[in-house]
Amino acid sequence: MLRVGRKAACMACRNLVSTNMGVRFRIPLQKLHPLSRAIHHRYSGNNNPQRPPHCTAARYFTSMSRLPMRPPKSHPGTRGWGYQQQRNFWVARLAARLLKLRYILLGTAVGGGYTAKKTYEEWKDMLPDFSDYNWVIPDFVWELSEQIDFEKLAKALPEMEEITKLLPDLDKIGENFTFLKSLLSSETSGDPALKATDAAAAAQDSSDKQYKKSTDKEKIDQLQEELLRTQLRYQRMLERLEKENKELRKVVLQKDDKGIHQRKVKKSLIDMYSEVLDVLSDYDANYNTQDHLPRVVVVGDQSAGKTSVLEMIAQARIFPRGSGEMMTRSPVKVTLSEGPHHVAMFKDSGREFDLNKEEDLAALRHEIELRMRKSVKEGQTVSCETISLSVKGPGIQRMVLVDLPGVISTVTTGMATDTKETIFSISKAYMQNPNAIILCIQDGSVDAERSIVTDLVSQMDPQGKRTIFVLTKVDLAEKNLASPSRIQQIVEGKLFPMKALGYFAVVTGKGSSGESIDAIKDYEEDFFQNSRLLRDGMLKAPQVTTKNLSLAVSDCFWKMVSESVEQQADVFKASRFNLETEWKNNYPRLRELDRNELFEKAKNEILDEVISLSQVTPQHWEAILQKKLWERVSTHVIENIYLPAAQTMDSGTFNTTVDIKLKQWTDKQLPHKALEVAWETLQEEFARFMAEYKGKDQDDIFDKLKEAVKDESIKRHKWNERAMDSLRVIQHNALEDRSITDKPQWDAAIQFMEETLQSRLKDTESVIKDMVGPDWKQRWLNWKNRTPDQHIRNETKNELDRLLKLHDDHTAYLANDEVTTVRKNLEGRGVEVDPILIKDTWHQLYRRHFLQKALTHCNLCKRGFYYYQRHFVDSELECNDVVLFWRIQRMLVITANTLRQQLTNTEVRRLEKNVKEVLDDFGEDMEKKTQLITGRRVQLAEDLKKVREIQEKLEAFIEALHKEK
């Protein structure tokens, strides 16, 4: 009896022990069957019923479960034992069946939990990543968390009922799950619980099968529509939450009413990256340093919707618009980043345009159009000069885009002949960057075969590893195309030969320039919600709307940046090492001054030279002015005043002629000549000081700049017009005075007259010598011969010399009969002479004869001051010509003094002002500085500065990028 009880207890415990052995936990002794507990105590050596079970009992039960079961033997005298045994085995079988049912329920629960967890993970993955927005909220906001009224914040959040609307209908999901289970039941086998269902389904009629198939299709369509509606509801809810979040962040960032000062917000990653690109755009890449940093290049056919897509991404209509004409005439780099306010700003301007105000939007579009037209050179249609613009606003994806001019197929009237080739070259220059993301825009409303840009993109990125294809105007395409499946072929990459990373379909409005961004978003959302392209499965939900496009482009952009920026930093590091090595080898003792620093150095030198003009002594100014003025007017005084007057026979006629001619000369020519001399003298002194300064420095790198500054300053300088009138009066008064007060003035006038006449006589003898050729001494010693013309001139001169010896007081002109006589005399000696040649020769000979007589008379007048002072009349000592030269000399002295005062008091300062203005203008004109300060030394310093700046900015950006990761 005891042995049989043991076996029954072991059989009852076997399932229990073996079942729990798999999960490895101990069973409390109190929960065991009383018979099993007794057996456990006996075999484990534990006589205390409260003692917990040991591993010995567990091993015993485990070993019992492995023994083969034998039917129990019936003992005599034990009636009812067989019945009790059968009853016990019936109970065991029933317990086994119940345990199997428990397994089914347990498996169902585990599977359902796994399915629910997977569904939750999928919904969680659909949510956007809000970690990028952490930079907007400064650290001090968390310090203010205790001061924020969370009750008001809770009221601002949506109610639970609204959130539950976003959750799927559990009843419908249960029905759909049952439906999907019935679909898969035909493929399920091996489970006894499902075999009955399979048998029942196999017994249905064929008509029921057809009906079921149609019902299945309807349910699938309903499920797809329900999923699409749920996603759209979720998207609307998310947008509303984003708007509320923007307003909340604005309040937090602008909250300073409790005395807590805002901390300076750190520069965002995208701003740092944009600065690197700006420096690269200004950097001259002639030193084999190429810009391979990523940016999003927006290309497309003209009027394909490039600008509209970019505006939707920037969430503002910032670009000028036109009807069918080319509006994008130069590349526009747009840096998109998130900020509390929706504003735009140019790189070189401090003005912020509020994109929420229509006035600022219109001003921004006008400014962009003006900059484009200004960048286009004369005779061209497009320009390669980049316009840099930054746009900030809540919810904007961070990236850098470059909007390029639209690709055209034909050059129309008014365009330059090379417009098409120029646009192609600009597009290729941006797309050939191996790290540039190409955003290829295709107009969906026109035939795909008319596209030009797809072939261009295929050439630059044949594998499509960095191309994103965007089909615009899908609403018009769906309306116009007879076969909507053509759109499906386009967005699946089966129609065009080009390959791409992704394909998107967008709608950018109804084509009206007055549409707002919000209106376009609503229109786009309504279109895709009601479009059969999504309903029929031709398009997938992630492939539509500009919002999804913006997210995809931003992700691709930052992925490309993370993969390539460190490599580019290494390239610039190597370039910097090469440039520094070249500088050390070629210019070891010179500082690394770039073009701007050299210009500042040259500017200081030039200003010092101008200031040196004010240190010139008055005596130096007057001596130079007097000498230069006499050189300018001496010919007129001798030829037009002195010689005509001196040829008169009496002193009265001489003085009258001199007075008349001096008055005419003073009124018309003399003041102008004096001012010209003064201005030339100022220029020469300015140039002289520059040359002297250059000799001290021995640096010729500033020569072109100094020369250009001098020329431009002189060109801008205008002498004071009032000075001419006052100078005319002063000169007229000086020439009217005839009274020589003392002997030194008289002697100075005679010396001045004698020097002037000797100079003129020397010039005249030189002219005569050139006319007649070498004399006999030069012919014999230097082996020179006279030309036939010189021989004729010499014979004519000899004949006219004989005439002057006979008539010492001859007039200045030959009479006609005298010309005839000279000609006949020469012909008698076999010399044919023209009358004009005779007169020309006579003019020079008489001039020499007159000057010789005037010098003789000048020597006689050295003792004539006494007679002049006593007003004695003596024909031999009438020195009216000496008085004339004294008047001229006095006029020169007074004019030089007047000009010197005008120079030192006014004109030098005005010249200094002009020089400063010219230097300021040159300093603002980078092209001018590039032309005037040139050389390998300058270019090398420029490259060094730029490469260092780029490397430093790249390293700072990489450090910030790693911190954000």
Protein Blocks (a to p, Z undefined) as FASTA:
>chain_A
ZZmmmmmmmmmmmmmmmmmmmnopaddfklpcfklmmmmmmmnopabfkbccdfklmmmm
mmmmmpccddddddehiahklmmmmmmmmmmmmmmmmmmmmmmmmmmmmmmmmmmmmmmm
mmmmmpccfklmmmmpcfklmmmmmmpcfklmmmmpccfklmmmmpccfklmmmmmmmmm
mmmmmmgghiaklmmmmmmmmmpcfklmmmmmmmmmmmmmmmmmmmmmmmmmmmmmmmmm
mmmmmmmmmmmmmgcknopacddddddfklmmmmmmmmmmmpccklopacfbdcdddddd
ehilpmmmmmmmnopafbccdehiafblbdcdddddddfbdcdddfkbcbdcdfkbfklm
mmmmmmmmmmmmmmpcghiabdcbdcddddddehiacddddddddddfbdcehiafklmm
mmmmmmmmmmmpmkbccdddddfkbcfklpmklmmmmmmmmnopmcccddehklmmmmmp
mblmlmmmmmnopmbmbdcfbdcdddebjhiakbcfklmmmmmmmmmmmpcklmnomacf
klgojklmmmmmmmmmmmmmmmmmmmmmmmmmmmmmmmmmmmmmmmmmbccddfklmmmm
mmmmmmmmmmmmmmpcfklmmmmmmmmmmmmmmmmmmmmmmmmmmmpmbfklmmmmmmmm
mmmmmmmmmmmmmmmmmmmmmmmmmmmmmmmmmmmnopaklmmmmmmmmmmmmmmpccdf
klmmmmmmmmmmmmmpmbdfbfklmmmmmmmmmmmmmmmmmmmmmmmmmmnopafklmmm
nopacdfklmmmmmmmmmmmmmmmmmmmbcfbdcfklmmmmmmmmmmnopacdfklmmmm
mmmmmmmmmmmmmmmmmmmmmmmmmmmmnopacfklmcfklmmmmmmmmmmmmmmmmmmm
mmmmmmmmmmmmmmmmmmmmmmmmmklmmmmmgcjklmmmmmmmmmmmmmmmmmmmmmmm
mmmZZ
